[in-house]
Amino acid sequence: MMKPKILLVNPPIYDFAAYDFWLKPYGLLSVAGYLRGQAAFKLFDYLDRANPFMQSQKGFESDRWGRGRFYCERIPSPPVLEAIPRYFRRFGLPRSMFTDFLAGEGKFDFVLIQTTMTYWYKGLEEVIEDVRRTCPQAKIILGGNYVTLCCDHAQTLGADLLVNGTNLEPLWEYLAIPPDVQQPALWEVYDKLNVGVLKLSDGCPFTCTYCSVPKVYGKFKPRSLDRSLAELELLCRLGVENVAFYDDALLFDADKVIVPFLNELRKRNIKINFHSPNALNARFITGDLAELMVRAGFQTFYLGFESVSKQWQKKTGSKVFSDELEKAARYLIDAGAEHENITAYQILGHPHIDIQQLEISMRFVNSLGIRGMLADFSPIPGTPDGEYCRKWVDLDEPLMHNKTAFPIILLGFDESNRLKDLQRKLNHSLLT
């Protein structure tokens, strides 16, 4: 019996801005990994900057940690976003490359498409249109955040199967292939790989009012240590030098999760650069843990810190307080982390910004000798803070979840720019 032929697609991004901040279709590759050896897989990743086309372009080189710009083309803004004074773009490899790829590869039995941001669905529309025209017999399957958070809207795109949430049983039944969930992600499907992704856990123990993780991934659950180590070793064999953790609570229950993992890496003498773009919880950083992380290869540290306002902190979930951020920064610096590689996120455009004291918070972060970064607020349906934003935007249209658009809608173009300019000046002051 012939193995089914399955195409994996990481679609292009339609947005005002996008940057390769260790962006990989990890959920898609993980699902494919569970089916390793039981299907013939091909990957088309529109956002793969190691693709020969991207390598031939100027101005898209990676920085020292593997990040960089995507190829993009300016396109008209969707009608609902025409009032936003920013250029709208399509990020990713040219569309013709995909249609040529489909024509050359022949028939596929299934096409699995990764979804992430709800407001990126225009890229899904493009992929589905091209698959239907060029490979009409293929069954199209969507899964991921967009499907989970906007299932009713996702049904309008015309896919054959939607995989909602983390229950993959409907997918296995549809494919008629039994999974091996101990297998690592299918990283070898890339021709060339410079950056990888890893998760030691799923879900989060917190219930922050602006975050969709509890709705999408549920409560915190550690992954198998052996599986995580096997996946990292696979990435190392493929030549990866930078690995980003996609955990939403990487440091929670550290003695049972990340500490054994990092200790085992040191025993095996595995050398690699680690990064934490998904916001480490400063509350859990101790002096000993900071030293272990630095020794094990952590290079960049992104800390979640939304406000100095205790009222705001308590209102949104009491995840991190000011003194906890201060201690974490000191522990990391004492352990040898470079000041400019420690960054505290703060939310720009939150609907309760009146009590957020954002500018005071930005200056507080700067006083600690670390960088600040403004993370634009996205009103996510199903979260308390997202639902509160229905007074400003139509949440039933996912394009209105756009994180560039909402701060401008709430604060105005000039104020949004003023705060971003202030953040740049504060960060620059650390270097002078």
C-alpha positions as CSV (number, residue, x, y, z in Angstrom):
1,M,0.0,0.0,0.0
2,M,1.4,3.4,-1.0
3,K,2.0,6.0,1.6
4,P,-0.2,9.1,1.4
5,K,1.4,12.2,0.0
6,I,1.0,15.1,2.3
7,L,2.0,18.7,1.7
8,L,2.8,21.0,4.7
9,V,2.3,24.7,4.1
10,N,3.3,27.7,6.2
11,P,1.4,30.5,4.5
12,P,2.4,34.0,3.6
13,I,1.5,36.9,6.0
14,Y,-0.8,39.8,5.1
15,D,-0.1,42.6,7.6
16,F,1.3,46.0,8.2
17,A,4.5,44.6,9.6
18,A,6.2,41.2,10.1
19,Y,9.7,40.2,11.1
20,D,11.4,36.8,11.5
21,F,11.6,36.6,15.2
22,W,12.5,32.9,15.2
23,L,9.3,32.2,13.4
24,K,8.7,28.5,12.4
25,P,5.6,26.5,11.9
26,Y,6.2,24.4,15.0
27,G,2.7,23.0,15.4
28,L,2.6,21.9,11.8
29,L,6.0,20.2,12.0
30,S,5.0,18.6,15.3
31,V,1.9,17.0,13.8
32,A,4.0,15.8,10.8
33,G,6.6,14.4,13.2
34,Y,3.9,12.2,14.9
35,L,3.4,10.6,11.4
36,R,7.1,10.2,10.6
37,G,7.7,7.3,8.2
38,Q,4.0,6.8,7.5
39,A,3.5,9.4,4.8
40,A,5.5,11.1,2.1
41,F,5.9,14.7,3.2
42,K,6.8,17.9,1.3
43,L,7.0,21.3,2.8
44,F,6.4,24.7,1.3
45,D,7.3,27.4,3.9
46,Y,6.6,30.9,2.5
47,L,8.6,32.4,5.4
48,D,11.7,30.3,5.0
49,R,14.5,32.8,4.8
50,A,17.0,30.0,4.0
51,N,15.2,29.4,0.7
52,P,17.6,29.9,-2.3
53,F,15.3,32.8,-3.5
54,M,15.8,34.6,-0.2
55,Q,19.5,33.9,-0.2
56,S,19.8,35.6,-3.6
57,Q,18.1,38.8,-2.4
58,K,20.0,41.7,-0.7
59,G,19.0,43.2,2.6
60,F,17.5,40.0,4.1
61,E,20.6,38.7,6.0
62,S,20.2,37.2,9.4
63,D,21.6,38.9,12.5
64,R,23.9,37.1,14.9
65,W,21.0,35.1,16.5
66,G,19.2,34.1,13.3
67,R,16.6,36.8,13.0
68,G,15.9,39.0,10.0
69,R,13.5,40.6,7.5
70,F,11.0,38.8,5.2
71,Y,10.7,39.4,1.5
72,C,7.6,41.5,1.0
73,E,5.5,43.3,-1.5
74,R,3.2,46.4,-0.8
75,I,-0.5,45.7,-1.5
76,P,-3.7,47.6,-1.0
77,S,-5.1,47.6,2.6
78,P,-8.3,45.6,3.1
79,P,-11.3,48.0,3.2
80,V,-11.7,47.6,7.0
81,L,-8.1,48.7,7.5
82,E,-7.9,51.6,5.0
83,A,-8.1,54.2,7.7
84,I,-4.9,52.9,9.3
85,P,-2.0,55.2,8.1
86,R,0.4,52.4,7.5
87,Y,1.5,50.5,4.3
88,F,-0.1,47.0,4.0
89,R,2.1,44.2,2.7
90,R,2.3,40.6,1.7
91,F,5.3,38.9,3.5
92,G,6.7,35.7,2.1
93,L,8.0,34.0,-1.0
94,P,6.4,35.1,-4.3
95,R,3.1,33.4,-5.0
96,S,4.3,32.1,-8.4
97,M,6.9,30.0,-6.6
98,F,4.1,28.0,-4.9
99,T,2.0,27.5,-8.0
100,D,5.2,26.3,-9.9
101,F,6.0,24.0,-6.9
102,L,2.5,22.5,-7.0
103,A,2.7,22.0,-10.8
104,G,6.0,20.2,-10.5
105,E,5.2,18.0,-7.6
106,G,2.1,16.4,-9.0
107,K,-0.9,15.2,-6.9
108,F,-1.1,15.4,-3.1
109,D,-3.6,13.5,-1.0
110,F,-3.7,16.0,1.8
111,V,-2.6,19.6,2.4
112,L,-2.0,20.6,6.0
113,I,-1.9,24.4,6.5
114,Q,-0.6,26.1,9.7
115,T,-2.6,29.0,11.1
116,T,-1.3,31.4,13.8
117,M,-2.5,35.0,14.1
118,T,-6.3,35.3,13.5
119,Y,-5.8,38.4,11.4
120,W,-3.4,36.6,9.0
121,Y,-6.2,34.6,7.4
122,K,-5.8,36.4,4.0
123,G,-2.7,34.3,3.5
124,L,-4.8,31.1,4.1
125,E,-7.2,32.3,1.4
126,E,-4.4,32.6,-1.1
127,V,-3.0,29.2,-0.4
128,I,-6.4,27.5,-0.5
129,E,-7.3,29.2,-3.8
130,D,-4.0,28.0,-5.4
131,V,-4.3,24.4,-4.1
132,R,-8.0,24.2,-5.3
133,R,-7.0,25.4,-8.8
134,T,-3.8,23.3,-9.2
135,C,-4.4,20.3,-7.0
136,P,-8.2,19.9,-6.8
137,Q,-8.3,16.4,-5.5
138,A,-6.3,17.2,-2.3
139,K,-8.1,17.4,1.0
140,I,-7.2,20.7,2.8
141,I,-6.8,20.7,6.6
142,L,-6.5,23.8,8.8
143,G,-5.4,23.8,12.4
144,G,-3.9,26.2,14.9
145,N,-4.8,29.4,16.7
146,Y,-7.0,31.0,14.0
147,V,-9.1,27.9,13.7
148,T,-9.4,27.6,17.5
149,L,-10.2,31.2,18.2
150,C,-12.3,32.0,15.1
151,C,-13.8,28.6,14.1
152,D,-17.0,30.1,12.6
153,H,-15.0,32.4,10.4
154,A,-12.5,29.7,9.5
155,Q,-15.4,27.6,8.2
156,T,-15.9,30.2,5.5
157,L,-12.5,29.6,3.8
158,G,-13.6,26.2,2.3
159,A,-11.2,23.8,3.9
160,D,-12.2,20.1,4.2
161,L,-11.3,19.7,7.9
162,L,-10.8,22.1,10.7
163,V,-8.8,20.9,13.7
164,N,-10.0,22.9,16.7
165,G,-7.8,23.1,19.8
166,T,-5.2,20.5,20.8
167,N,-7.4,17.4,20.4
168,L,-5.9,15.8,17.3
169,E,-8.1,12.6,17.3
170,P,-10.3,14.0,14.4
171,L,-7.2,14.5,12.4
172,W,-5.8,11.0,12.9
173,E,-9.2,9.6,12.0
174,Y,-9.5,11.7,8.9
175,L,-6.0,10.7,7.7
176,A,-6.5,7.1,8.8
177,I,-2.9,7.1,10.1
178,P,-2.0,6.1,13.7
179,P,0.3,8.7,15.4
180,D,3.5,8.1,17.4
181,V,3.3,11.1,19.8
182,Q,6.8,10.4,21.1
183,Q,8.4,11.4,17.8
184,P,10.0,14.8,17.5
185,A,8.9,17.4,15.0
186,L,9.7,16.7,11.4
187,W,12.6,19.2,11.1
188,E,14.3,17.2,8.4
189,V,11.7,18.2,5.9
190,Y,13.6,21.5,5.4
191,D,16.4,21.4,2.8
192,K,18.4,23.8,5.0
193,L,17.8,24.8,8.6
194,N,19.5,27.6,10.5
195,V,17.0,28.2,13.3
196,G,14.8,25.8,15.3
197,V,12.1,25.8,17.9
198,L,11.5,23.8,21.0
199,K,8.8,23.4,23.7
200,L,9.3,21.7,27.1
201,S,5.7,22.2,28.1
202,D,2.2,23.1,26.8
203,G,-0.3,25.6,28.3
204,C,0.1,28.0,31.1
205,P,-0.9,28.0,34.8
206,F,-1.9,31.7,34.7
207,T,-5.1,33.3,33.4
208,C,-4.0,36.7,32.2
209,T,-7.0,38.6,31.0
210,Y,-5.4,39.6,27.7
211,C,-4.0,36.2,26.7
212,S,-5.5,33.4,24.6
213,V,-3.1,30.6,25.8
214,P,-5.6,29.0,28.3
215,K,-8.3,28.9,25.6
216,V,-6.0,27.4,23.0
217,Y,-3.6,25.2,24.9
218,G,-5.3,24.7,28.3
219,K,-3.6,24.3,31.6
220,F,0.2,23.8,32.1
221,K,1.5,20.3,31.2
222,P,5.2,19.3,30.9
223,R,6.3,17.4,27.9
224,S,8.5,14.2,28.0
225,L,12.1,15.1,28.9
226,D,13.4,12.3,26.6
227,R,11.3,13.6,23.7
228,S,12.5,17.2,24.2
229,L,16.1,16.0,24.3
230,A,15.7,13.9,21.2
231,E,14.2,16.9,19.3
232,L,17.1,19.1,20.3
233,E,19.6,16.5,19.3
234,L,17.9,16.3,15.9
235,L,18.1,20.0,15.5
236,C,21.8,19.9,16.3
237,R,22.4,17.2,13.7
238,L,20.7,19.4,11.1
239,G,23.2,22.2,11.8
240,V,20.9,24.5,13.8
241,E,22.8,27.1,15.9
242,N,19.9,29.1,17.4
243,V,16.8,27.6,19.2
244,A,13.9,29.6,20.4
245,F,11.6,28.2,23.2
246,Y,7.9,28.5,22.3
247,D,6.8,27.7,25.8
248,D,4.2,30.0,27.4
249,A,5.4,29.2,30.9
250,L,9.0,28.0,30.4
251,L,10.2,28.6,34.0
252,F,7.1,27.3,35.8
253,D,7.8,24.3,38.0
254,A,11.5,24.8,37.0
255,D,12.9,22.0,39.2
256,K,10.9,19.5,37.3
257,V,11.0,20.9,33.8
258,I,13.7,23.3,32.6
259,V,16.4,22.5,35.3
260,P,16.6,18.8,34.5
261,F,16.6,19.6,30.8
262,L,19.5,22.1,31.0
263,N,21.5,19.9,33.4
264,E,21.2,17.0,30.9
265,L,22.4,19.3,28.1
266,R,25.5,20.2,30.1
267,K,26.2,16.5,30.8
268,R,26.0,15.7,27.0
269,N,28.1,18.8,26.2
270,I,25.5,20.2,23.8
271,K,26.4,23.7,22.7
272,I,23.7,25.9,21.2
273,N,22.2,29.4,21.5
274,F,18.9,29.6,23.3
275,H,16.3,32.4,23.1
276,S,13.0,33.1,24.9
277,P,10.7,35.2,22.7
278,N,7.5,34.1,24.5
279,A,8.1,36.1,27.7
280,L,9.8,34.5,30.7
281,N,8.0,35.0,34.0
282,A,10.4,37.1,36.1
283,R,8.9,35.8,39.3
284,F,10.5,32.4,38.7
285,I,14.1,33.6,38.0
286,T,16.4,32.9,40.9
287,G,20.1,33.5,41.1
288,D,20.8,29.8,40.7
289,L,18.4,29.4,37.7
290,A,19.9,32.5,36.0
291,E,23.4,31.1,36.3
292,L,22.2,27.7,34.9
293,M,20.5,29.3,32.0
294,V,23.5,31.5,31.1
295,R,25.9,28.5,31.4
296,A,23.6,26.3,29.3
297,G,23.6,28.8,26.4
298,F,20.8,31.2,26.8
299,Q,21.7,34.4,24.9
300,T,18.5,36.5,24.8
301,F,16.0,36.9,27.7
302,Y,12.6,38.4,27.1
303,L,10.6,39.1,30.3
304,G,6.9,39.8,30.5
305,F,6.3,43.0,32.4
306,E,3.2,45.0,31.4
307,S,3.1,47.8,34.1
308,V,4.4,49.3,37.3
309,S,0.8,49.9,38.3
310,K,-0.2,47.5,41.1
311,Q,-3.8,48.2,40.2
312,W,-3.2,47.2,36.6
313,Q,-1.1,44.2,37.6
314,K,-3.9,42.8,39.9
315,K,-6.6,43.5,37.4
316,T,-4.9,41.6,34.6
317,G,-3.8,38.5,36.5
318,S,-1.1,39.4,39.0
319,K,1.6,37.6,37.0
320,V,4.6,39.9,37.6
321,F,5.2,42.8,40.0
322,S,7.9,45.5,39.8
323,D,10.2,44.1,42.5
324,E,10.1,40.7,40.8
325,L,11.3,42.2,37.5
326,E,14.0,44.2,39.3
327,K,15.3,41.0,41.0
328,A,15.2,39.0,37.8
329,A,17.2,41.6,35.9
330,R,19.8,41.7,38.6
331,Y,20.1,37.9,38.8
332,L,20.6,37.7,35.0
333,I,23.2,40.5,34.9
334,D,25.1,39.0,37.8
335,A,25.0,35.6,36.0
336,G,26.7,37.1,33.0
337,A,23.8,38.0,30.6
338,E,24.5,41.1,28.5
339,H,22.4,44.1,29.4
340,E,21.3,44.7,25.8
341,N,20.1,41.0,25.5
342,I,17.6,41.4,28.4
343,T,14.3,42.8,27.3
344,A,11.1,43.5,29.2
345,Y,7.9,43.5,27.1
346,Q,5.2,46.1,27.8
347,I,1.8,46.3,26.1
348,L,1.0,49.3,23.9
349,G,-2.7,50.0,23.3
350,H,-4.2,48.0,26.1
351,P,-7.9,49.1,26.7
352,H,-7.1,49.8,30.3
353,I,-4.1,52.0,29.5
354,D,-5.5,54.7,31.8
355,I,-4.4,52.7,34.8
356,Q,-1.4,51.1,33.1
357,Q,0.9,54.1,33.6
358,L,2.8,53.0,30.5
359,E,5.3,55.8,30.2
360,I,6.3,55.5,33.9
361,S,6.7,51.7,33.3
362,M,8.9,52.3,30.4
363,R,11.2,54.5,32.4
364,F,11.2,52.0,35.2
365,V,12.5,49.3,32.9
366,N,15.1,51.6,31.6
367,S,16.3,52.4,35.1
368,L,17.1,48.7,35.6
369,G,19.7,48.9,32.8
370,I,17.7,46.6,30.4
371,R,15.9,47.1,27.1
372,G,12.2,47.7,26.8
373,M,10.0,46.6,24.0
374,L,6.4,47.7,23.3
375,A,4.2,44.8,22.3
376,D,1.2,46.1,20.4
377,F,-2.1,44.9,21.9
378,S,-4.3,42.6,19.9
379,P,-7.9,42.3,21.0
380,I,-8.4,38.5,21.1
381,P,-12.0,37.2,21.1
382,G,-12.9,35.0,24.0
383,T,-10.5,36.8,26.4
384,P,-11.9,39.3,28.9
385,D,-9.8,42.2,27.6
386,G,-10.5,41.3,24.0
387,E,-14.2,41.2,24.5
388,Y,-14.1,44.6,26.2
389,C,-12.8,46.0,23.0
390,R,-16.0,45.3,21.1
391,K,-16.9,49.0,21.9
392,W,-14.2,50.0,19.4
393,V,-13.9,47.2,16.8
394,D,-15.9,44.4,15.3
395,L,-14.2,41.3,16.7
396,D,-16.2,39.0,14.4
397,E,-13.9,40.3,11.6
398,P,-10.4,38.9,12.4
399,L,-8.7,41.6,10.5
400,M,-9.7,43.9,13.3
401,H,-7.6,41.9,15.8
402,N,-4.6,43.4,14.1
403,K,-2.0,44.5,16.6
404,T,-0.7,47.4,14.5
405,A,-4.2,48.7,13.9
406,F,-5.7,48.5,17.4
407,P,-3.3,50.8,19.3
408,I,-3.8,53.4,16.6
409,I,-7.6,53.1,16.8
410,L,-7.5,53.4,20.6
411,L,-4.7,56.0,21.1
412,G,-4.4,57.8,17.8
413,F,-1.6,57.7,15.3
414,D,0.5,60.5,16.9
415,E,0.3,59.2,20.4
416,S,1.2,55.6,19.4
417,N,4.2,56.9,17.5
418,R,5.2,59.2,20.4
419,L,5.4,56.2,22.7
420,K,7.3,54.1,20.3
421,D,9.8,56.9,19.7
422,L,10.2,57.3,23.5
423,Q,11.0,53.6,23.7
424,R,13.6,53.9,21.0
425,K,15.3,56.8,22.8
426,L,15.3,55.0,26.2
427,N,16.9,51.9,24.6
428,H,19.5,54.1,22.8
429,S,20.4,55.7,26.1
430,L,21.6,52.3,27.4
431,L,24.2,52.3,24.7
432,T,25.6,55.8,25.3
